[in-house]
Every structure is written in structure tokens, then in C-alpha cells.
Amino acid sequence: MAESTSPVRLVVFDLDGTIVDSLAHIARAIVQASEVVGISPPADHAIPRVIGLSLEVAIATLFPGHGSEVHVEIDRVYRKIFAEWRAKPGHVEPLFVGSVEAIDALEGAGFILGIATGKARRGVDFLLDHHRLGGRFVTIQTPDIAPGKPDPVMLYQAMSAAGAVPDNTVMIGDTVYDIGMARAAGTKALGVSWGNHQADELRQSGAHMVVDRMDQVLQAVHDLTRSSNA
């Protein structure tokens, strides 16, 4: 492949399951929302399968036997639950160990950073502010402004905002939806094994590489972008 003329090297992170250890909070909110609405909660194993999708699609997937009115009400209650939690002092949605260090290392190596997530922008802003990461990402893509994963539009918009091209862009995520989005957009797909989907699933869905620790991310991104421009 010919060497890209773009000087911009873009790394786009997923949030839930990649940077943020959010499964327990998401699962608890889904269960509480279903109880408030008066329907049975989904099985525990089903919830990690939908993390990464937009909330609307995730709810429809988790509650297929109910109509759109019920789905809308679950959505409303779920958002209300999170808003109430986040208004309480001491509420924490923790980062995975090494996340800040990986972000620092990538920036130090000259990479531009972005986010593409199934989380609503309000939740993204809360997390970035809470963890003092505001301003670290030049582009933030959410289902508020684009179709959800695995549709590639969020990555297209991220590349456009950063002035990057697919050969110099790496998507990092923990689900097959992240990998599918990356492959559809023509970027490199870096899977992480500590999130919601298994490493073998990520490889089978087309991940170019899967890492097991956050401190492996920088080298993996270097390797992937070098191979694109070789």
C-alpha cells in the first residue's frame, strides 16, 4: 500500500469496557429500570452482549417481547437512574488501570485522540470531567450525532474532524461492534480483552490485533500504523 500523505495519526477509543469499567453500573441500572417499569429484567449474561450499542438498540435487544412504548419508558427510567447517581457526591465510574497512562503515552508519541461510543454525550462529558480528561480528545462521536455501532459513520466523522485517513487511524474497543465499525470504515481495529466480549470473538470479527493489558496499547498502535504505511 502506498504511504499516506496525511501527517495525522488518529487513535479512537471506545469508552464502556475499554477505558471505563462500567459493566456493574450499567447492569444495575438496567435491572432497576426494568423493575420500575414492572417487567422482568434480562438475564445477567445478556447485558454485556449489548454494551457498545446505542441505548435505544440495546434496550430493544434486551427486551424483545415488549413494544416500543415499554422500550421508551425503560430508556427514560435508565437515564433518570444514572442522572440521580451522578448527582450524588462520591459516585464513581472507574477507569481501567492504566487508562490515563495509555492516553498520556499516545499523546506523547504524537497521536491525535478521539472517542466513538454508544454512550450519550451527557454521560461522556460527565466521565471526562470526573476523571479530568476533558480536552484530551479532539473528536467525540456519540449516537446523539451519528448512527450507533457498528455503522461506520462515527469513525468517518472522527476522521473528518481530525483530518485523518483510514490508513493512519486505529479504533480501540472491547466489542465486536467496535471491530465491525473499524473494518467497515477501513481503519485498523485493535481489540482489548478486558472488556465485555471475549478476545476470540474480537479476532473472529476482524480485529487486526488484540491486547491483554493497557500498557500494550501504545506498541500495538505503533505496529498497526506502521503496517498500514509499509
N, C-alpha and C positions, 0 to 999 in steps of 0.2 A: 504494500500500500504506500502511496506517495506521502511524503511528510506533510503534515498540515501546516498551513501558513498562519494559523491562529496562535498568538502567544499566550492565550488564556487557557489555563488548565483548571477545570471546574470539578469539584467533588460535591455531590449532592447527597445529603443524609436523609434517611427516614428518621422518624422520632421514636414512636412507640415500639419497644422491643429491640431498638438499635442503639439509641442514645439514652432513652428514658425507660427505666424498669417499671412499667405501668400496668402490667397484666393484673395484679391483685386489685388495684383501684378500679380498673375497667370492669373486671368480672363482678366486683361487689356492687358497682353502680348499675350494671345490667340486671343483676338479681333483684336489687332493691326496686328498680323501676318496674320490673315485671310484677313484683308483689304489690306495689302501689296500684298498678292498673288492674290487678286481680286475675292474672294469668300465671301459668306455671313457668318457672324460669327454665332456660335451656340447660342442657347437660354441661357439666364443667368442661369436658373435653371439646365442646363445640366453640367455646368463646375464643380461644387462641386462633382458631381457624379463620375468624373474620377480622381480626385485628390487622389494620392496614387498609381495609376497605373504608369508603366513606361511611359515616354513621347511618345514613339512610339505607344503604345497601346492606350493611352489617345487620341492622335490625330486621330487615325483610328476610334475610337469610336465616337468622336465628329463630324467627317466629313465623314460619311459612304457613301455618294453619290459621292465621289471623289476617284480617283485611287491612286496608290502608289506614282506616281511622284508628285502629289499635296501634299500628306502627307509628303514626304521627304522635299519638299520646305517649308511647314509650320514649320516643325521641325527646319530647318536651320534658318529661319527668327526668330522664337521664341527664339532660343538660342542666336542669334545676339542681339535681343532686350534686353535680360537680361544682356548680357555681356556689352552692352553700358550703361545700368542703373547702373550696379555695378562699372563701371569705373568712375562714377560721384561722386565727394565729396558730402557727405550728404545723399546719398542713404541709406535707412534703410528698412530692412525686419524684423519687430519687433518680439520679443518673447512674448508669452502669459505671463501675470502677474503671477509671482510665479515659472516660469520655472527654473531659476537658483537656487532658494531656494530648490526646489524639488530635483534637481540634487545634491546639497550640502548635503541634508538630507539623500538621498540614499547612497551616498558615505560614509557619516559619520556613517551610520548603517552597513557598511561593504559590500554593494552590489557592484558588478562589473557592469559597464555600457557599453552599445553598442548602435548602431544605425542601423536600417534597413529601408530604404526609397526608394521611387520611384524617388527621385531627383538624378540627375547625380552627380558624385563625385566632379566635379568642383564647383557646386553650394553648396554642403555640406561644402567643405573646406572654401568657401567664408563666409558662415554663421558662422561656428565655429570660424574662425579667427576674424570676425567682432564683435562677441559677447564674445570674449575671452574665448571660451570653448574648444579651441584646447588642446588635450592631456587628456581630461576628459573621453574619450570613448576608450576602449581597442580594439574594433572591429567596423568597419564601413562598412556596406553592402549596395551596390547600384546596379542598373541594369547594370552598367559598368562591373560587375564581376559575375553576377548571374541573373537568370530569375526574372522577376518582380513579385510582389504580385498578387494573393495570393499563388503562388508557394512557398513551404516551404524552398527552397534551401538557401535563405538568412539567415534564422534562423538556419538551420543546420550548415552553415559556421560560424555564430556568436558563436554558442555553441562550435564548434570545436576550434575556435581561443581562446576562453576564458577558455576552459577546463571545461565547464558546461554540465549538463544533463537536459533533458526536465523538470523533476520534480522540479528543482531549477531555472527554467527560466521563466520570465514573459515578455510578449510582451505588450507594451502600445501603443495604437493607437486610431485614431478617425474614422476609416472607416471599412466597412465590409471586405475590403481586408486585413487589419491588423489582424482582428479577424480570418478570414479564414486561413491565413498563420499560425497563432499561433496554431489553432486547428489541422491543417494538420501536424504540426511539433511536436505535443504532448505537447506543453508548456501551461502555463496559459495565458489567454487572458484578459487583463484589458482595457476596453473601456473608452474613455473620451468624455463627452457630449458637449464640447465647440467647436468641430471641424466641419467637413464637412458632416457627417452623423448623423442622429438622434439617441438618446440613445436607443429607442425601436428597431431600426434596428440592433444596435450592440448586444443587448440581443438576438434578434431572430437569429442572425448569429452565436451565440455560446459564447458570452463574458461571462466569469465567474463572472465578476463584472463590473459595470460602475460607474465612479466617476464624480462629477459635478464641483469640484474645484481642483486646483493643490495641495493645501495643504492637500488633502485627499489621495494623491498618496502613500506616504510612508506607512501609515497604511494599505491601501489596498494591497500593495505588501507584507507586513508582513503577512497579513491574508492569502493570496493566497499561499505563500510559506510554511506557517505552515500547511495549509490543505493538501498540496501535500505530506508532510512528516509525517502526522499523522498516 
